[in-house]
Structures are given as C-alpha cells and as structure tokens.
Amino acid sequence: MSSVMVAALAAALSFPSPAIPAPPPSEWTQTGYGPGLTYYNPHERRLTPSSVGAITRRWDIPTHAAPECEIGREPLAGGGLIYTSDPGGIGAYDPATGARRWHADLRGRGVTRMAMSDGILAVLTYACTGQRNFLTTYRASTGARLWELSLAAPSQDMIVDRGVVVVDARPDFGAATIAHRLATGARLWKLGGTRGDGLLSSGGRLLLRTEGQGARAVSITTGATLWHTPENWYAVGSDPAGTRFYVAGRGGGLTAVNAADGRKVWESTWPASAVTADERHLYFPRYRSVQCLDARTGRKLWSVKLADGAGQPVRAGALLYSPAGMGAALSIVDAETGKPHKGGMPSDQNYPPMVADGRLFLTEGNRLRAYF
C-alpha cells in the first residue's frame, strides 16, 4: 500500500464520528402528557414489560391541606423534578426520594390545572371563597414567581402550546376562550361565545364549540378560524402527530377528524368521553373495561376487563396503565395485545396515572405515591 493511501486511511480513521443525538427525555409536562391530551408517553424506556413487575412503592406525600377547597391534582414531570399540588400550594419534588425542592404558597386556593413548557410552570387556581380565578407562572427550576393574572371569569381548563397559555371560561359565566403569552402574561386574543370542552391543541389548532353554531377550529397563536362545521363536535383527544382530532358530539359516536380541514376520516358508534392515542391505537374506558381500536379504521381490536369502573388509561412505552374504581387495582397490560402484566396497586378512576423516567405515580387526590 502506498504511503499516500496509508496517510489517507489514517486520517479517515482518526476523524471523529458524528455525535449521536440523545433520545428525548421521558417527561410528562401537562395533564394528558402534552397539549394534545394523548395520555401517551412515547419516550418511556425504563418501565418495560420485563421490569414493571418488580416495582414497589418507594415514597408518598400529601397533595393538599385540610381545607376542603384544596384538591389534589395529578403530578407533572420535567427537568428532573416532579410538580404537584401540596399542602397550602404547589411544590417541586425529587422524583427519587420525594424530598421537596421548592414550594409556592397558594393558601386559600385550589389548583385546577398545571402545565410546564420552556422552563415555565403555569398554574390555574381558584379562590376558596368567591368566584375569583388566577393564572400564575413560576420558574420551574426554582419556584420564583414570574407573573400572575386575576381572571375576569371563573375558568375550568388550561393548556399550553407554542408559547401560548389558553384558558377556558365556565359557560355559566359567559363562555369564552382566552389566550395569553406564556412568557409575559400579555393577552393575545379572546373569543366570546366559545367553549373548549376537552380543551386541547392538535398541531397548534383548538376545536371550540360555538354557541348555536356548531364548532370551529382556530389557531392557538392568533385565534383565527381555520375551518368550521355545523356539527356539535368537541375534542376528546388527538393523535401524537397533531394531525387529527378525535371528537364526540351530541348523540354520536367517536369520530376521527382531519385537524387541518375538518374532514371526517372515519366514524364509529363507540361513545367515548376521552381517549388515549398512540400512533396506531386508540384506547378508551367503557363501564368496567378498556377498549382498544385501530386508529386507522376505528375497528375494535381487543378489550380488557377491570376490577371496577374504568378511568382514563395511560400508555407509556410498551405498556397500558388503566385505573379503576376508588382504590381498586391498577391494570397494567401490553399496549399492543392486551396481555396482562403484574399491577394491582390501588388506583382511582378519577386520577389517571403518570409514568415518566422509569417511575409510576398514582394519586387518589389526597396523597401522591411513587413506584419504581
């Protein structure tokens, strides 16, 4: 081999290989995983069918104080911390030990929703006395308060997407959907006479019911109408890619709708008030069971019986977690086949599980329990 070829080969072997990007973190930053309310964490890799049977209860903490208006909420996970309601406010906790890292005092308020994005934790709360509601943001790493708004009308829901936080006013106080900039609290837009029942964002689009005029999809950043329909649709979920709304309507079954133009993809007779969606399946609670449908066609694939009334299922990695009743056993099955795995820890159909970074979190509203 010539000296030139040897030198070229040596140079090629010494040239550094391109860095392999790190996989996305397994987090859970809003109710329902993200703004699309898919209840699906595709990045969970540590809790698997082979490891889930060995998890045990490691710690638990209270999620609210004595006042009846303080209600515990499902936790969030992001930035290496767990965020949850706790006695007198909200707090950030070490997921491995349950040790509190910071606390924000919200005494005299109940927590309605929490969401984390771009290092900011947004919290929707209500006063224990009167009808006042508040939208407050904190630095997620430290708990430092960034801004707070006293809302003009009681608000029942909130999501965050594309740097925008959207709240949905209760219809008995004049229905409205209002958007603020997450970084500053500045109002971006307000739509009166709309209701975001099942408030979620599918690829930056909201599906809002309009009083007496069916429903319309609007841009989350501008509030501009993208399409409308005379159908009385409201969103019960979306797909992970943000291309579909899964909708329900008065007297109708579950329908898959193209989020870009409102075109129906398929219709079914299955009534569903909420769905869990991965790339190929839909899961939803029905009486004392969880049903699995083919996301392409709406055709039923399988079902799993539960110990009591079914709550919102959660998919994380290859597993499906389904709460049941109040204190009834949590069901854990293979998400593709419905094959059962070891579960049995107490669950609550009113509080979906949260799974992130190899840990399972369960609450019944009074205490938060961590399993890993």
N, C-alpha and C positions, 0 to 999 in steps of 0.2 A: 504494500500500500504506500502510495507516495506521501511525502511529508505534508503536502498541501491538504490531502484528504484527511490525514490524521489530525491536523490542526482544525479543520472544519468540523470533524466529528467531535473533537474535544470541546469545541466552542458550543456545539449544539447540545451536548450532554450537560454542560455547565450552565446553560441558560435556564433561569428559574421557570418552573411551570406556572401557568396561570392559577391564581388563588381560587379555590372552590368556595363559592358563597355559602355562608352559614344558613341552615334551614330556618324558616320563620319561627319565632318563639311560640310556644303553646300558651296562649293567654285567653282571657275571657273578659272583654273590656266594656260590654254593655249587657243589659238584660237581653237574653236570647243570643249571646255571643258577640254580635255586632249590630250595625244599624239595620241589616236585613232581617233580623229575628229568625235566623235559620235554626238556631239551637244546635248548631253543628260546629265542632272544633276540628277542622281537618288536620291541624298540625300537632295533635296529641300523639306522642310516640312512646311514652314511658309506661302508661297504663295499657296493657295489651291483653289479649285472651290468655296468654301464658302467665302473666304477672298479677292480674286483677284478683285472683283467688287468694293471694297472700296478704292483701292489705288489711290493716286493722285501724281501729280508732286511736288517734295519737293525741289530739287535744280538742277542747271545746271552749267557747267563750259566750257570754250573754250578748244578745243583739239589741236589747233595749232596756230601759229602766222601768220603774213601777207605773208611771202614768199610762193610762190605757190608750192614750192617743199615740204613744210611741209604738211603732210596729216594726218588727224585724224584717229585713229585706234580704234577697239573695245576694251573695257576695260577688265581687268582681276580682279579676286577677290581671296584673300587668306591671311591668317594670320591676319585677321581683318582689312585689307586695300583694297582699290581699286587702281589699277595701270592703267595708261592711258598715251597716248601722251598728251602733253600740250604745251603751247606757249614756243618755244625755247628748247624743250627736252621732258622728261618724268617726271611723278610725281606720288607720292603715296598720296591718299586722304582718309579722314574719310568717310566711306560709309553712316553714319547717317546725316552728316552735309555738306559734300562737302569741308570741310576745308583741306588745303594742309598740309601734314606731312613732306614731303621732295621733293626736285626737283633735277634732274640731268641735267646739261646744255649740250644740243646737238645742239647748234645753227649752222645753215648751213647744217643740215642733216634732212632727212625724215625717219620716222620709218616704217619699213616693217613688222616686227613681234616682239612679246614679248611672253615669256614663263617663268613660275615660277616653281621651283622644289627644294626641300631640302633647303629652305630658300634663294635661289639664283634666281635673276631675270635676265634672258638673253634677250638681245635686239639686233635685226638685223637692221642696219640702212644703208642708202646710202648718199653720199655727194651730195649736191645740184649742185655742179659743178664737171664735170669729171665723171669717172666710178668707183670711189672708194667705197667699201662697208666695213662695220665694224661689228664685233661681240664683244659685250661688256657685262660684267656681273657686277651685283651690289648686295650688301647685301640687301635683300628685306625689312628688318625691318628699315634700316637706310638710304639707298641710297649710302652707301660707295662703291666706285668702286673697284672691285676685280681684273679684268684683261680685256685687250682689244686686239683684233687682227685686223689688216688691211688685208682684204681678197684679194686673188690674182685675183679673177674674180667676176664680179657682181653676187650677189646671190638674189634669188627671194623667198625663202621659208626657214623655220626653224622649227624643233620640238625638244623636249627634252624628253628623256625616259631612265630609268635605269642609270642615272648619265652621260648620253651622250647627247651632243647637235649636231645635224646634220643640215648642210646647203646644199642647192641645187643650184649649179651654173647655170646661164642662158645658154640655149643651143647655142645661137648665139655667145657665147664667149668660146665655148668648153665645152660640157656637162660634169658635174662631180658631184659626191656626196661625201661630206667630213664630217668626224666625229671628234669631239674634246671632251676631258674630261671636263665636266661641272665645276668641282671644280678648275681646273688649266688652262684650255685652251690648254693643250697638244694635239697634233694631234694623233688620234688613227688609222685612216685609210682613204684612198681616193680611190674611184672607178671612173676612167675616162670612158667617153662614156656612162654614165648612167644618167637617168633623173627621179627624183622622182615626176613626175606630180601627184598632190594630195598627197604630202609628208605626211605620217602618219605611226604610229607604231601599228601593231596589235600583241599584246603579245610579243613585242621585235623584230618583223620582219618588214622590209621595203619591199615594192613592187616597183621595179625600172624598167623602160623601158630601154632596151639596144639597142644602135644604130644598126639597121638592124638585130637584133637577138631576137626579141620578148621581154619577160620580165623575171625577176628573183626575187625571194625573198632572202633577205640577213639578217644576224644577225646585229642588231643595235650596239652591243658591239664589234664585230670583223670585220664586213664587209664580212664575209664568205658567199658564196652562199649556200642556203638551198635547193632550187629547182628552176627549170627554165621551161619556156613554150615558144613555138613558137608564142603563141597568143600575140597580141599587147595590152596587158592589162595595165591599170593604175587604181590606187585605188581612189574611190570616197567616201569611208567610211569604217568603220569596226564595229564589234559588241562590246558591252560593255565588254564581257568576253575575248576579244582578241583572238578569235578562227577563225574569218572569215575576209576576205577582201570582200568588195562589190566593184566590178570592172566594168569599161566600156572599150570599145575597138572600134577600127575603124569599123563603120557600124553595130555595135551590140548593143543589149540592156543591161540592168542591169543584172549582174551575181553574184551569191554568190559563193565564193571560200573558201575551207578549207585552212586556213593560214598556217597550218603545212606541207601540202604536195601539194597544188595547185589543189586538186581535186575539180571539179565543184559540188556544192550542188544543185543548180537549176539555170535555165536560164529564162529570160523573154525578151519580146520585148520592155519593157519600157526604153526609153532613159533617163538617169539621169546623170547630171554632178556633183551632190553632193547629199548625203543622210544624214538623221538624223536617228539614230538607237537606239532603246531600246531593251530589251530582247525578245520582241515578235512582234515588228512592225518596218517597215521602212517608213519614210516619205520623200518626195522629191517634189521640186517645178516643176510645169509644166504650162507654159503660165500664166494664171491668176487663178491658183488653186494650192492646195497642195494635193497630192495623198498619201494614206496610203495603204501599202501592208502588207501581212502576212509574217513575217521574215522566217518562216519555209518553205514556198512554193513559195513565190513571187506572190501569188494571191492578186488581188486588193480587199480591204475591204471597203473603202469609200474615198470620196474626199470632199474638202471644197473650195468654190469659194472665191476669194479675190477681193478687190477693184481695184487692178491694177496688174502689173507684179509681179510674186511671187519671193521672195528671199528665202534664206536658213532658214527653220524652226528650231526651238529650242524646245526641250522638257525639262521641269523641273518639277519634282514631277509628278502630275497627269495632267498637262496642256501642251498644244502645242501652241507656240507663232510663228506666221508667219508674217514677214514683207512684205510690198507690195509697189511697185512704188517708188516715191520720195516724201515723205510727205503724202502718202496715209495711211489709217487707219490700225493699227496693228490688226491682227486677233488673238483671244485667244479662244481656243476650248478645250473640253475634249479630252485627248490624246487617250482614248480607243474608243470613239464613234464618235467624231467629233462634238458633241453638242456645240453650241456657248456659250461663256461667254462674259461678258462686256469687251470691249477693246476700240479701237477707237483712241488711242493716235498716233500722227504722227510717221511713221516708214520710213525706207529706205531699198529697196530690196538689196542694196549693202553692208549693215551692219547688220549682224544678231544680235538679242537681246542677252543680257546676264542676267541670273537670278541666284541669289545666296543669301542665308541667308534672304529670305523674301523680296528681293528688285529686281526690274526690271530696267535694264539700257538700254537706247536706244541712238544711235548716228546717225547723218546723215553725219558725217565726220567733221563738224565744231564745234559742241557742244555736250557734253555728258549730258544726262538728267536722273535723278534718280526718280523712282516712288516706293512708299511704303505707 
